[in-house]
């Protein structure tokens, strides 16, 4: 059974643009990861990769391949990823239902 990650239309559009700009291979995709660090204990990572690792879960979301490693998968179930632009800047945002806390930067969380 696959995990549930939601990409907004804007996030899909931006991810597709980044993948094309990266000049990635046909099997390329967006890696969504949770990494130790940040001011709340964990932080999110997004990266364009040419292929998944052997133990990755591979999701197809609106035509985009999304790679999630086993460690990150436990923290990403039900996450909603958006791309927003404000006067202060633009970037991907994460709405994570399993996070119990966060901080002002918006890219760090606790569970």
Biopython code that builds the backbone (N, CA, C, O; Angstrom):
import numpy as np
from Bio.PDB.StructureBuilder import StructureBuilder

atoms = [
    (1, "UNK", "N", (0.850, -1.181, 0.000)),
    (1, "UNK", "CA", (0.000, 0.000, 0.000)),
    (1, "UNK", "C", (0.888, 1.234, 0.000)),
    (1, "UNK", "O", (1.819, 1.331, 0.799)),
    (2, "UNK", "N", (0.604, 2.180, -0.895)),
    (2, "UNK", "CA", (1.427, 3.370, -1.030)),
    (2, "UNK", "C", (1.113, 4.423, 0.008)),
    (2, "UNK", "O", (0.044, 4.432, 0.619)),
    (3, "UNK", "N", (2.055, 5.294, 0.186)),
    (3, "UNK", "CA", (1.852, 6.374, 1.135)),
    (3, "UNK", "C", (1.125, 7.522, 0.452)),
    (3, "UNK", "O", (1.018, 7.566, -0.774)),
    (4, "UNK", "N", (0.628, 8.446, 1.259)),
    (4, "UNK", "CA", (-0.154, 9.561, 0.758)),
    (4, "UNK", "C", (0.627, 10.863, 0.925)),
    (4, "UNK", "O", (0.840, 11.332, 2.043)),
    (5, "UNK", "N", (1.050, 11.440, -0.200)),
    (5, "UNK", "CA", (1.669, 12.762, -0.236)),
    (5, "UNK", "C", (0.862, 13.573, -1.238)),
    (5, "UNK", "O", (0.507, 13.068, -2.303)),
    (6, "UNK", "N", (0.573, 14.815, -0.910)),
    (6, "UNK", "CA", (-0.218, 15.673, -1.786)),
    (6, "UNK", "C", (0.649, 16.834, -2.269)),
    (6, "UNK", "O", (1.233, 17.557, -1.462)),
    (7, "UNK", "N", (0.729, 17.008, -3.592)),
    (7, "UNK", "CA", (1.400, 18.166, -4.189)),
    (7, "UNK", "C", (0.335, 19.086, -4.764)),
    (7, "UNK", "O", (-0.534, 18.638, -5.512)),
    (8, "UNK", "N", (0.394, 20.362, -4.425)),
    (8, "UNK", "CA", (-0.544, 21.320, -5.008)),
    (8, "UNK", "C", (-0.224, 21.493, -6.491)),
    (8, "UNK", "O", (0.847, 21.096, -6.949)),
    (9, "UNK", "N", (-1.151, 22.082, -7.233)),
    (9, "UNK", "CA", (-0.913, 22.326, -8.660)),
    (9, "UNK", "C", (0.321, 23.197, -8.854)),
    (9, "UNK", "O", (1.115, 22.956, -9.764)),
    (10, "UNK", "N", (0.488, 24.204, -8.006)),
    (10, "UNK", "CA", (1.644, 25.090, -8.106)),
    (10, "UNK", "C", (2.933, 24.330, -7.821)),
    (10, "UNK", "O", (3.938, 24.545, -8.499)),
    (11, "UNK", "N", (2.921, 23.441, -6.825)),
    (11, "UNK", "CA", (4.105, 22.645, -6.507)),
    (11, "UNK", "C", (4.446, 21.710, -7.661)),
    (11, "UNK", "O", (5.621, 21.527, -7.980)),
    (12, "UNK", "N", (3.437, 21.117, -8.290)),
    (12, "UNK", "CA", (3.659, 20.241, -9.444)),
    (12, "UNK", "C", (4.315, 21.027, -10.570)),
    (12, "UNK", "O", (5.296, 20.575, -11.160)),
    (13, "UNK", "N", (3.778, 22.194, -10.865)),
    (13, "UNK", "CA", (4.299, 23.023, -11.939)),
    (13, "UNK", "C", (5.757, 23.408, -11.684)),
    (13, "UNK", "O", (6.592, 23.310, -12.583)),
    (14, "UNK", "N", (6.064, 23.845, -10.463)),
    (14, "UNK", "CA", (7.432, 24.238, -10.122)),
    (14, "UNK", "C", (8.376, 23.039, -10.161)),
    (14, "UNK", "O", (9.499, 23.150, -10.653)),
    (15, "UNK", "N", (7.932, 21.903, -9.649)),
    (15, "UNK", "CA", (8.772, 20.706, -9.656)),
    (15, "UNK", "C", (9.074, 20.283, -11.096)),
    (15, "UNK", "O", (10.212, 19.938, -11.414)),
    (16, "UNK", "N", (8.061, 20.308, -11.966)),
    (16, "UNK", "CA", (8.284, 19.952, -13.367)),
    (16, "UNK", "C", (9.303, 20.896, -14.000)),
    (16, "UNK", "O", (10.177, 20.464, -14.751)),
    (17, "UNK", "N", (9.185, 22.174, -13.694)),
    (17, "UNK", "CA", (10.116, 23.171, -14.224)),
    (17, "UNK", "C", (11.534, 22.913, -13.729)),
    (17, "UNK", "O", (12.483, 22.985, -14.509)),
    (18, "UNK", "N", (11.687, 22.613, -12.435)),
    (18, "UNK", "CA", (13.011, 22.332, -11.881)),
    (18, "UNK", "C", (13.612, 21.066, -12.494)),
    (18, "UNK", "O", (14.811, 21.021, -12.771)),
    (19, "UNK", "N", (12.792, 20.047, -12.706)),
    (19, "UNK", "CA", (13.277, 18.798, -13.301)),
    (19, "UNK", "C", (13.766, 19.069, -14.724)),
    (19, "UNK", "O", (14.824, 18.577, -15.118)),
    (20, "UNK", "N", (13.006, 19.848, -15.499)),
    (20, "UNK", "CA", (13.412, 20.177, -16.863)),
    (20, "UNK", "C", (14.688, 21.019, -16.864)),
    (20, "UNK", "O", (15.596, 20.777, -17.660)),
    (21, "UNK", "N", (14.756, 22.016, -15.962)),
    (21, "UNK", "CA", (15.937, 22.878, -15.884)),
    (21, "UNK", "C", (17.179, 22.100, -15.474)),
    (21, "UNK", "O", (18.295, 22.451, -15.856)),
    (22, "UNK", "N", (16.981, 21.049, -14.699)),
    (22, "UNK", "CA", (18.078, 20.206, -14.221)),
    (22, "UNK", "C", (18.668, 19.382, -15.367)),
    (22, "UNK", "O", (19.783, 18.870, -15.261)),
    (23, "UNK", "N", (17.918, 19.258, -16.456)),
    (23, "UNK", "CA", (18.358, 18.441, -17.572)),
    (23, "UNK", "C", (18.409, 16.968, -17.193)),
    (23, "UNK", "O", (19.268, 16.217, -17.654)),
    (24, "UNK", "N", (17.479, 16.580, -16.350)),
    (24, "UNK", "CA", (17.476, 15.230, -15.789)),
    (24, "UNK", "C", (17.068, 14.185, -16.816)),
    (24, "UNK", "O", (16.433, 14.489, -17.826)),
    (25, "UNK", "N", (17.444, 12.962, -16.534)),
    (25, "UNK", "CA", (17.101, 11.823, -17.383)),
    (25, "UNK", "C", (15.598, 11.543, -17.306)),
    (25, "UNK", "O", (14.895, 12.113, -16.471)),
    (26, "UNK", "N", (15.118, 10.668, -18.178)),
    (26, "UNK", "CA", (13.694, 10.350, -18.238)),
    (26, "UNK", "C", (13.151, 9.806, -16.920)),
    (26, "UNK", "O", (11.998, 10.073, -16.582)),
    (27, "UNK", "N", (13.937, 9.063, -16.180)),
    (27, "UNK", "CA", (13.477, 8.472, -14.929)),
    (27, "UNK", "C", (13.642, 9.379, -13.727)),
    (27, "UNK", "O", (13.448, 8.945, -12.592)),
    (28, "UNK", "N", (13.996, 10.630, -13.960)),
    (28, "UNK", "CA", (14.268, 11.557, -12.860)),
    (28, "UNK", "C", (13.005, 11.874, -12.071)),
    (28, "UNK", "O", (11.884, 11.684, -12.544)),
    (29, "UNK", "N", (13.220, 12.358, -10.868)),
    (29, "UNK", "CA", (12.090, 12.719, -10.035)),
    (29, "UNK", "C", (12.491, 13.637, -8.905)),
    (29, "UNK", "O", (13.634, 14.083, -8.803)),
    (30, "UNK", "N", (11.518, 13.904, -8.064)),
    (30, "UNK", "CA", (11.684, 14.804, -6.928)),
    (30, "UNK", "C", (11.850, 13.971, -5.659)),
    (30, "UNK", "O", (10.958, 13.207, -5.292)),
    (31, "UNK", "N", (12.990, 14.121, -4.995)),
    (31, "UNK", "CA", (13.191, 13.444, -3.716)),
    (31, "UNK", "C", (12.632, 14.332, -2.609)),
    (31, "UNK", "O", (12.998, 15.501, -2.480)),
    (32, "UNK", "N", (11.730, 13.744, -1.810)),
    (32, "UNK", "CA", (11.196, 14.410, -0.633)),
    (32, "UNK", "C", (11.780, 13.666, 0.562)),
    (32, "UNK", "O", (11.597, 12.456, 0.700)),
    (33, "UNK", "N", (12.481, 14.394, 1.421)),
    (33, "UNK", "CA", (13.183, 13.736, 2.524)),
    (33, "UNK", "C", (12.996, 14.490, 3.828)),
    (33, "UNK", "O", (12.706, 15.687, 3.848)),
    (34, "UNK", "N", (13.168, 13.764, 4.898)),
    (34, "UNK", "CA", (13.236, 14.337, 6.243)),
    (34, "UNK", "C", (14.651, 14.091, 6.732)),
    (34, "UNK", "O", (15.144, 12.963, 6.714)),
    (35, "UNK", "N", (15.298, 15.167, 7.170)),
    (35, "UNK", "CA", (16.688, 15.089, 7.597)),
    (35, "UNK", "C", (16.808, 15.553, 9.044)),
    (35, "UNK", "O", (16.109, 16.480, 9.454)),
    (36, "UNK", "N", (17.688, 14.921, 9.824)),
    (36, "UNK", "CA", (17.935, 15.437, 11.175)),
    (36, "UNK", "C", (18.518, 16.840, 11.075)),
    (36, "UNK", "O", (19.351, 17.116, 10.212)),
    (37, "UNK", "N", (18.078, 17.715, 11.958)),
    (37, "UNK", "CA", (18.609, 19.075, 11.964)),
    (37, "UNK", "C", (17.507, 20.105, 12.034)),
    (37, "UNK", "O", (16.367, 19.793, 12.379)),
    (38, "UNK", "N", (17.849, 21.320, 11.710)),
    (38, "UNK", "CA", (16.898, 22.412, 11.814)),
    (38, "UNK", "C", (16.724, 22.820, 13.256)),
    (38, "UNK", "O", (17.251, 22.166, 14.156)),
    (39, "UNK", "N", (15.999, 23.883, 13.488)),
    (39, "UNK", "CA", (15.864, 24.399, 14.854)),
    (39, "UNK", "C", (14.854, 23.622, 15.689)),
    (39, "UNK", "O", (14.763, 23.848, 16.896)),
    (40, "UNK", "N", (14.081, 22.702, 15.074)),
    (40, "UNK", "CA", (13.102, 21.920, 15.841)),
    (40, "UNK", "C", (13.418, 20.426, 15.867)),
    (40, "UNK", "O", (12.636, 19.653, 16.420)),
    (41, "UNK", "N", (14.525, 20.001, 15.295)),
    (41, "UNK", "CA", (14.898, 18.589, 15.343)),
    (41, "UNK", "C", (14.959, 17.902, 13.999)),
    (41, "UNK", "O", (15.850, 17.088, 13.758)),
    (42, "UNK", "N", (14.013, 18.223, 13.108)),
    (42, "UNK", "CA", (13.999, 17.663, 11.758)),
    (42, "UNK", "C", (13.775, 18.788, 10.766)),
    (42, "UNK", "O", (13.171, 19.809, 11.094)),
    (43, "UNK", "N", (14.265, 18.595, 9.552)),
    (43, "UNK", "CA", (13.981, 19.553, 8.489)),
    (43, "UNK", "C", (13.663, 18.808, 7.204)),
    (43, "UNK", "O", (14.037, 17.648, 7.032)),
    (44, "UNK", "N", (12.972, 19.487, 6.313)),
    (44, "UNK", "CA", (12.584, 18.890, 5.041)),
    (44, "UNK", "C", (13.681, 19.128, 4.019)),
    (44, "UNK", "O", (14.394, 20.130, 4.061)),
    (45, "UNK", "N", (13.794, 18.180, 3.102)),
    (45, "UNK", "CA", (14.714, 18.338, 1.995)),
    (45, "UNK", "C", (14.019, 17.986, 0.698)),
    (45, "UNK", "O", (13.270, 17.011, 0.632)),
    (46, "UNK", "N", (14.264, 18.774, -0.331)),
    (46, "UNK", "CA", (13.762, 18.506, -1.681)),
    (46, "UNK", "C", (14.946, 18.561, -2.621)),
    (46, "UNK", "O", (15.789, 19.453, -2.522)),
    (47, "UNK", "N", (15.009, 17.606, -3.533)),
    (47, "UNK", "CA", (16.117, 17.564, -4.461)),
    (47, "UNK", "C", (15.662, 16.865, -5.737)),
    (47, "UNK", "O", (14.794, 15.993, -5.695)),
    (48, "UNK", "N", (16.241, 17.244, -6.861)),
    (48, "UNK", "CA", (15.981, 16.559, -8.119)),
    (48, "UNK", "C", (17.039, 15.466, -8.255)),
    (48, "UNK", "O", (18.234, 15.743, -8.150)),
    (49, "UNK", "N", (16.605, 14.225, -8.488)),
    (49, "UNK", "CA", (17.532, 13.112, -8.659)),
    (49, "UNK", "C", (17.199, 12.361, -9.934)),
    (49, "UNK", "O", (16.042, 12.286, -10.348)),
    (50, "UNK", "N", (18.233, 11.808, -10.549)),
    (50, "UNK", "CA", (18.065, 11.114, -11.834)),
    (50, "UNK", "C", (17.339, 9.785, -11.721)),
    (50, "UNK", "O", (16.701, 9.344, -12.676)),
    (51, "UNK", "N", (17.431, 9.136, -10.547)),
    (51, "UNK", "CA", (16.803, 7.828, -10.368)),
    (51, "UNK", "C", (16.605, 7.563, -8.880)),
    (51, "UNK", "O", (17.310, 8.137, -8.050)),
    (52, "UNK", "N", (15.653, 6.700, -8.537)),
    (52, "UNK", "CA", (15.452, 6.362, -7.129)),
    (52, "UNK", "C", (16.542, 5.421, -6.626)),
    (52, "UNK", "O", (17.209, 4.751, -7.414)),
    (53, "UNK", "N", (16.715, 5.378, -5.316)),
    (53, "UNK", "CA", (17.568, 4.381, -4.678)),
    (53, "UNK", "C", (16.791, 3.058, -4.626)),
    (53, "UNK", "O", (15.572, 3.055, -4.796)),
    (54, "UNK", "N", (17.472, 1.955, -4.396)),
    (54, "UNK", "CA", (16.819, 0.648, -4.447)),
    (54, "UNK", "C", (15.736, 0.471, -3.385)),
    (54, "UNK", "O", (14.775, -0.265, -3.610)),
    (55, "UNK", "N", (15.873, 1.135, -2.228)),
    (55, "UNK", "CA", (14.878, 0.957, -1.168)),
    (55, "UNK", "C", (13.857, 2.096, -1.099)),
    (55, "UNK", "O", (13.061, 2.146, -0.161)),
    (56, "UNK", "N", (13.866, 3.004, -2.065)),
    (56, "UNK", "CA", (12.911, 4.116, -2.086)),
    (56, "UNK", "C", (11.505, 3.644, -2.423)),
    (56, "UNK", "O", (11.313, 2.682, -3.166)),
    (57, "UNK", "N", (10.537, 4.335, -1.865)),
    (57, "UNK", "CA", (9.169, 4.220, -2.348)),
    (57, "UNK", "C", (9.047, 5.235, -3.480)),
    (57, "UNK", "O", (9.451, 6.387, -3.322)),
    (58, "UNK", "N", (8.499, 4.825, -4.609)),
    (58, "UNK", "CA", (8.354, 5.709, -5.766)),
    (58, "UNK", "C", (6.868, 5.957, -5.986)),
    (58, "UNK", "O", (6.097, 5.028, -6.227)),
    (59, "UNK", "N", (6.482, 7.220, -5.901)),
    (59, "UNK", "CA", (5.100, 7.620, -6.127)),
    (59, "UNK", "C", (5.030, 8.389, -7.439)),
    (59, "UNK", "O", (5.986, 9.066, -7.818)),
    (60, "UNK", "N", (3.918, 8.287, -8.120)),
    (60, "UNK", "CA", (3.668, 9.101, -9.309)),
    (60, "UNK", "C", (2.545, 10.062, -8.940)),
    (60, "UNK", "O", (1.398, 9.649, -8.765)),
    (61, "UNK", "N", (2.878, 11.342, -8.824)),
    (61, "UNK", "CA", (1.901, 12.357, -8.427)),
    (61, "UNK", "C", (1.773, 13.385, -9.540)),
    (61, "UNK", "O", (2.714, 14.133, -9.805)),
    (62, "UNK", "N", (0.639, 13.427, -10.183)),
    (62, "UNK", "CA", (0.382, 14.349, -11.295)),
    (62, "UNK", "C", (1.486, 14.282, -12.335)),
    (62, "UNK", "O", (1.904, 15.308, -12.872)),
    (63, "UNK", "N", (1.960, 13.068, -12.622)),
    (63, "UNK", "CA", (2.980, 12.872, -13.636)),
    (63, "UNK", "C", (4.412, 13.044, -13.152)),
    (63, "UNK", "O", (5.347, 12.856, -13.931)),
    (64, "UNK", "N", (4.602, 13.391, -11.904)),
    (64, "UNK", "CA", (5.949, 13.566, -11.350)),
    (64, "UNK", "C", (6.301, 12.351, -10.503)),
    (64, "UNK", "O", (5.521, 11.914, -9.658)),
    (65, "UNK", "N", (7.499, 11.814, -10.749)),
    (65, "UNK", "CA", (7.998, 10.725, -9.901)),
    (65, "UNK", "C", (8.522, 11.347, -8.611)),
    (65, "UNK", "O", (9.324, 12.280, -8.639)),
    (66, "UNK", "N", (8.062, 10.819, -7.487)),
    (66, "UNK", "CA", (8.480, 11.301, -6.170)),
    (66, "UNK", "C", (9.165, 10.143, -5.453)),
    (66, "UNK", "O", (8.598, 9.059, -5.316)),
    (67, "UNK", "N", (10.398, 10.389, -4.995)),
    (67, "UNK", "CA", (11.192, 9.368, -4.317)),
    (67, "UNK", "C", (11.208, 9.658, -2.815)),
    (67, "UNK", "O", (11.483, 10.781, -2.393)),
    (68, "UNK", "N", (10.906, 8.624, -2.010)),
    (68, "UNK", "CA", (10.899, 8.770, -0.551)),
    (68, "UNK", "C", (11.660, 7.594, 0.050)),
    (68, "UNK", "O", (11.328, 6.438, -0.208)),
    (69, "UNK", "N", (12.679, 7.890, 0.849)),
    (69, "UNK", "CA", (13.444, 6.826, 1.494)),
    (69, "UNK", "C", (12.677, 6.300, 2.710)),
    (69, "UNK", "O", (11.794, 6.987, 3.225)),
    (70, "UNK", "N", (13.009, 5.078, 3.178)),
    (70, "UNK", "CA", (12.256, 4.473, 4.291)),
    (70, "UNK", "C", (12.257, 5.302, 5.574)),
    (70, "UNK", "O", (11.237, 5.354, 6.262)),
    (71, "UNK", "N", (13.376, 5.954, 5.916)),
    (71, "UNK", "CA", (13.425, 6.780, 7.125)),
    (71, "UNK", "C", (12.437, 7.941, 7.017)),
    (71, "UNK", "O", (11.681, 8.210, 7.951)),
    (72, "UNK", "N", (12.447, 8.623, 5.881)),
    (72, "UNK", "CA", (11.588, 9.797, 5.694)),
    (72, "UNK", "C", (10.115, 9.435, 5.622)),
    (72, "UNK", "O", (9.264, 10.203, 6.071)),
    (73, "UNK", "N", (9.805, 8.265, 5.058)),
    (73, "UNK", "CA", (8.416, 7.866, 4.839)),
    (73, "UNK", "C", (7.594, 7.908, 6.128)),
    (73, "UNK", "O", (6.420, 8.279, 6.097)),
    (74, "UNK", "N", (8.193, 7.534, 7.255)),
    (74, "UNK", "CA", (7.447, 7.505, 8.508)),
    (74, "UNK", "C", (6.998, 8.896, 8.965)),
    (74, "UNK", "O", (6.072, 9.012, 9.768)),
    (75, "UNK", "N", (7.642, 9.945, 8.463)),
    (75, "UNK", "CA", (7.308, 11.318, 8.860)),
    (75, "UNK", "C", (6.516, 12.084, 7.799)),
    (75, "UNK", "O", (6.093, 13.214, 8.040)),
    (76, "UNK", "N", (6.317, 11.482, 6.642)),
    (76, "UNK", "CA", (5.715, 12.214, 5.523)),
    (76, "UNK", "C", (4.298, 11.779, 5.161)),
    (76, "UNK", "O", (3.706, 12.341, 4.240)),
    (77, "UNK", "N", (3.749, 10.805, 5.852)),
    (77, "UNK", "CA", (2.396, 10.334, 5.534)),
    (77, "UNK", "C", (1.394, 11.480, 5.672)),
    (77, "UNK", "O", (1.276, 12.090, 6.734)),
    (78, "UNK", "N", (0.678, 11.761, 4.589)),
    (78, "UNK", "CA", (-0.362, 12.788, 4.613)),
    (78, "UNK", "C", (0.134, 14.211, 4.427)),
    (78, "UNK", "O", (-0.660, 15.149, 4.499)),
    (79, "UNK", "N", (1.428, 14.396, 4.191)),
    (79, "UNK", "CA", (1.965, 15.757, 4.057)),
    (79, "UNK", "C", (1.426, 16.422, 2.795)),
    (79, "UNK", "O", (1.216, 15.776, 1.769)),
    (80, "UNK", "N", (1.211, 17.721, 2.901)),
    (80, "UNK", "CA", (0.774, 18.525, 1.762)),
    (80, "UNK", "C", (1.905, 19.498, 1.433)),
    (80, "UNK", "O", (2.351, 20.265, 2.287)),
    (81, "UNK", "N", (2.357, 19.453, 0.186)),
    (81, "UNK", "CA", (3.462, 20.306, -0.252)),
    (81, "UNK", "C", (2.916, 21.316, -1.249)),
    (81, "UNK", "O", (2.240, 20.956, -2.212)),
    (82, "UNK", "N", (3.218, 22.577, -1.004)),
    (82, "UNK", "CA", (2.755, 23.670, -1.858)),
    (82, "UNK", "C", (3.972, 24.511, -2.244)),
    (82, "UNK", "O", (5.055, 24.349, -1.682)),
    (83, "UNK", "N", (3.781, 25.399, -3.196)),
    (83, "UNK", "CA", (4.811, 26.366, -3.570)),
    (83, "UNK", "C", (4.159, 27.729, -3.492)),
    (83, "UNK", "O", (3.160, 27.982, -4.166)),
    (84, "UNK", "N", (4.715, 28.607, -2.679)),
    (84, "UNK", "CA", (4.115, 29.925, -2.488)),
    (84, "UNK", "C", (5.125, 31.022, -2.812)),
    (84, "UNK", "O", (6.334, 30.851, -2.660)),
    (85, "UNK", "N", (4.591, 32.144, -3.259)),
    (85, "UNK", "CA", (5.394, 33.334, -3.517)),
    (85, "UNK", "C", (4.819, 34.487, -2.709)),
    (85, "UNK", "O", (3.627, 34.786, -2.786)),
    (86, "UNK", "N", (5.682, 35.128, -1.935)),
    (86, "UNK", "CA", (5.275, 36.285, -1.150)),
    (86, "UNK", "C", (6.300, 37.396, -1.358)),
    (86, "UNK", "O", (7.294, 37.212, -2.062)),
    (87, "UNK", "N", (6.055, 38.526, -0.751)),
    (87, "UNK", "CA", (7.016, 39.621, -0.833)),
    (87, "UNK", "C", (8.342, 39.240, -0.175)),
    (87, "UNK", "O", (9.390, 39.784, -0.522)),
    (88, "UNK", "N", (8.294, 38.310, 0.771)),
    (88, "UNK", "CA", (9.496, 37.894, 1.493)),
    (88, "UNK", "C", (10.284, 36.821, 0.748)),
    (88, "UNK", "O", (11.391, 36.471, 1.159)),
    (89, "UNK", "N", (9.731, 36.299, -0.332)),
    (89, "UNK", "CA", (10.422, 35.263, -1.090)),
    (89, "UNK", "C", (9.456, 34.193, -1.549)),
    (89, "UNK", "O", (8.247, 34.290, -1.338)),
    (90, "UNK", "N", (10.002, 33.182, -2.174)),
    (90, "UNK", "CA", (9.161, 32.087, -2.650)),
    (90, "UNK", "C", (9.847, 30.766, -2.350)),
    (90, "UNK", "O", (11.067, 30.698, -2.197)),
    (91, "UNK", "N", (9.034, 29.716, -2.269)),
    (91, "UNK", "CA", (9.590, 28.399, -2.017)),
    (91, "UNK", "C", (8.511, 27.397, -1.679)),
    (91, "UNK", "O", (7.328, 27.723, -1.589)),
    (92, "UNK", "N", (8.952, 26.174, -1.495)),
    (92, "UNK", "CA", (8.039, 25.094, -1.148)),
    (92, "UNK", "C", (7.675, 25.188, 0.328)),
    (92, "UNK", "O", (8.515, 25.512, 1.168)),
    (93, "UNK", "N", (6.412, 24.901, 0.631)),
    (93, "UNK", "CA", (5.945, 24.878, 2.016)),
    (93, "UNK", "C", (5.395, 23.490, 2.316)),
    (93, "UNK", "O", (4.966, 22.772, 1.413)),
    (94, "UNK", "N", (5.411, 23.126, 3.586)),
    (94, "UNK", "CA", (5.025, 21.785, 4.012)),
    (94, "UNK", "C", (3.977, 21.881, 5.109)),
    (94, "UNK", "O", (4.185, 22.554, 6.118)),
    (95, "UNK", "N", (2.859, 21.212, 4.910)),
    (95, "UNK", "CA", (1.824, 21.108, 5.935)),
    (95, "UNK", "C", (1.790, 19.640, 6.344)),
    (95, "UNK", "O", (1.242, 18.794, 5.637)),
    (96, "UNK", "N", (2.389, 19.354, 7.506)),
    (96, "UNK", "CA", (2.588, 17.977, 7.930)),
    (96, "UNK", "C", (1.673, 17.639, 9.104)),
    (96, "UNK", "O", (1.834, 18.200, 10.188)),
    (97, "UNK", "N", (0.709, 16.726, 8.906)),
    (97, "UNK", "CA", (-0.222, 16.383, 9.985)),
    (97, "UNK", "C", (0.418, 15.632, 11.151)),
    (97, "UNK", "O", (-0.163, 15.596, 12.236)),
    (98, "UNK", "N", (1.602, 15.027, 10.963)),
    (98, "UNK", "CA", (2.235, 14.313, 12.071)),
    (98, "UNK", "C", (3.176, 15.197, 12.886)),
    (98, "UNK", "O", (3.662, 14.778, 13.937)),
    (99, "UNK", "N", (3.435, 16.406, 12.415)),
    (99, "UNK", "CA", (4.307, 17.312, 13.167)),
    (99, "UNK", "C", (3.562, 17.810, 14.403)),
    (99, "UNK", "O", (2.399, 18.206, 14.323)),
    (100, "UNK", "N", (4.248, 17.786, 15.546)),
    (100, "UNK", "CA", (3.633, 18.268, 16.787)),
    (100, "UNK", "C", (4.078, 19.685, 17.106)),
    (100, "UNK", "O", (3.528, 20.319, 18.006)),
    (101, "UNK", "N", (5.054, 20.180, 16.388)),
    (101, "UNK", "CA", (5.528, 21.537, 16.619)),
    (101, "UNK", "C", (6.401, 21.961, 15.470)),
    (101, "UNK", "O", (6.745, 21.160, 14.601)),
    (102, "UNK", "N", (6.752, 23.209, 15.471)),
    (102, "UNK", "CA", (7.590, 23.751, 14.407)),
    (102, "UNK", "C", (8.253, 25.012, 14.881)),
    (102, "UNK", "O", (8.318, 25.289, 16.079)),
    (103, "UNK", "N", (8.741, 25.765, 13.944)),
    (103, "UNK", "CA", (9.385, 27.028, 14.292)),
    (103, "UNK", "C", (9.064, 28.067, 13.243)),
    (103, "UNK", "O", (8.362, 27.777, 12.274)),
    (104, "UNK", "N", (9.553, 29.234, 13.417)),
    (104, "UNK", "CA", (9.237, 30.340, 12.522)),
    (104, "UNK", "C", (9.721, 30.166, 11.097)),
    (104, "UNK", "O", (9.152, 30.758, 10.180)),
    (105, "UNK", "N", (10.769, 29.361, 10.886)),
    (105, "UNK", "CA", (11.313, 29.234, 9.534)),
    (105, "UNK", "C", (10.388, 28.438, 8.616)),
    (105, "UNK", "O", (10.458, 28.589, 7.396)),
    (106, "UNK", "N", (9.519, 27.589, 9.183)),
    (106, "UNK", "CA", (8.570, 26.837, 8.378)),
    (106, "UNK", "C", (9.128, 25.592, 7.722)),
    (106, "UNK", "O", (8.381, 24.852, 7.081)),
    (107, "UNK", "N", (10.420, 25.340, 7.863)),
    (107, "UNK", "CA", (10.992, 24.148, 7.235)),
    (107, "UNK", "C", (11.589, 23.189, 8.276)),
    (107, "UNK", "O", (12.317, 22.259, 7.929)),
    (108, "UNK", "N", (11.276, 23.425, 9.528)),
    (108, "UNK", "CA", (11.763, 22.579, 10.604)),
    (108, "UNK", "C", (10.571, 22.160, 11.459)),
    (108, "UNK", "O", (9.620, 22.925, 11.620)),
    (109, "UNK", "N", (10.622, 20.934, 12.013)),
    (109, "UNK", "CA", (9.470, 20.463, 12.774)),
    (109, "UNK", "C", (9.887, 19.447, 13.822)),
    (109, "UNK", "O", (10.999, 18.919, 13.783)),
    (110, "UNK", "N", (8.978, 19.175, 14.769)),
    (110, "UNK", "CA", (9.161, 18.134, 15.764)),
    (110, "UNK", "C", (8.018, 17.141, 15.625)),
    (110, "UNK", "O", (6.947, 17.474, 15.117)),
    (111, "UNK", "N", (8.263, 15.903, 16.090)),
    (111, "UNK", "CA", (7.214, 14.888, 16.080)),
    (111, "UNK", "C", (7.089, 14.286, 17.467)),
    (111, "UNK", "O", (6.258, 13.404, 17.684)),
]
sb = StructureBuilder()
sb.init_structure("model")
sb.init_model(0)
sb.init_chain("A")
sb.init_seg("    ")
for serial, (resi, resn, name, xyz) in enumerate(atoms, 1):
    if name == "N":
        sb.init_residue(resn, " ", resi, " ")
    sb.init_atom(name, np.array(xyz, "f"), 0.0, 1.0, " ", f" {name:<3s}", serial, name[0])
structure = sb.get_structure()
